[in-house]
């Protein structure tokens, strides 16, 4: 399973480790993902999603139904 947020589509970025001597080696900035269950009161069912912690903050702000609907419109989450 790839490390991609199911609501925002966030995935790992690439960059450099820079040492004290300014030597650069490649590295990855991975997404902080959590597996979380959400109750959707509009449909009366539970959803288990693998989401980033920033997506969890968005869910707390907007609500799960609005976030899922937005992800489906953007083509990130399948209907």
C-alpha positions as CSV (number, residue, x, y, z in Angstrom):
1,X,0.0,0.0,0.0
2,X,1.4,3.3,-1.0
3,X,1.8,6.1,1.5
4,X,-0.7,8.6,0.0
5,X,-3.5,10.4,1.9
6,X,-6.9,9.2,0.7
7,X,-8.5,12.6,1.2
8,X,-5.9,15.2,0.2
9,X,-3.7,13.1,-2.1
10,X,-0.5,14.1,-0.3
11,X,2.5,11.9,-0.9
12,X,6.2,11.8,-0.1
13,X,8.4,14.7,-1.4
14,X,12.1,14.4,-2.3
15,X,14.9,16.6,-1.0
16,X,18.4,16.6,0.3
17,X,20.1,15.8,3.6
18,X,22.7,18.6,4.0
19,X,25.6,17.8,6.3
20,X,27.8,20.2,8.2
21,X,30.4,20.0,5.4
22,X,27.6,20.8,2.9
23,X,27.5,17.4,1.3
24,X,24.1,16.6,-0.1
25,X,22.5,13.2,-0.2
26,X,19.0,12.4,-1.3
27,X,16.2,11.8,1.2
28,X,12.4,11.6,1.4
29,X,10.0,13.7,3.4
30,X,7.3,11.2,4.2
31,X,3.6,12.0,4.9
32,X,2.4,11.6,8.5
33,X,-0.4,9.1,7.9
34,X,-2.8,7.6,10.4
35,X,-5.5,4.9,9.9
36,X,-8.7,6.3,11.3
37,X,-12.4,5.5,11.5
38,X,-14.9,8.2,11.0
39,X,-18.7,8.1,11.5
40,X,-20.7,9.8,8.7
41,X,-24.0,10.9,10.3
42,X,-25.5,11.8,6.9
43,X,-25.3,8.1,5.7
44,X,-25.2,6.4,9.1
45,X,-22.1,4.4,8.3
46,X,-18.4,4.1,9.4
47,X,-15.5,4.9,7.0
48,X,-12.0,3.7,7.6
49,X,-9.5,6.0,5.9
50,X,-5.7,6.4,5.7
51,X,-5.4,10.1,6.1
52,X,-2.7,12.6,6.9
53,X,-2.8,14.5,10.2
54,X,-3.5,17.8,8.4
55,X,-6.5,16.1,6.7
56,X,-7.8,15.1,10.2
57,X,-7.6,18.8,11.2
58,X,-9.6,19.7,8.0
59,X,-12.2,17.0,9.0
60,X,-12.5,18.5,12.4
61,X,-13.0,22.0,10.8
62,X,-15.3,21.2,7.9
63,X,-16.8,17.8,8.8
64,X,-16.2,14.3,7.3
65,X,-19.1,14.5,4.8
66,X,-17.8,17.7,3.2
67,X,-14.2,16.5,3.0
68,X,-15.2,13.1,1.4
69,X,-17.5,14.9,-1.1
70,X,-14.6,17.3,-2.0
71,X,-12.2,14.4,-2.4
72,X,-14.6,12.6,-4.7
73,X,-15.1,15.8,-6.8
74,X,-11.3,16.2,-7.2
75,X,-10.9,12.5,-8.2
76,X,-8.8,11.5,-5.2
77,X,-11.3,9.2,-3.5
78,X,-13.4,6.7,-5.5
79,X,-17.2,7.0,-5.2
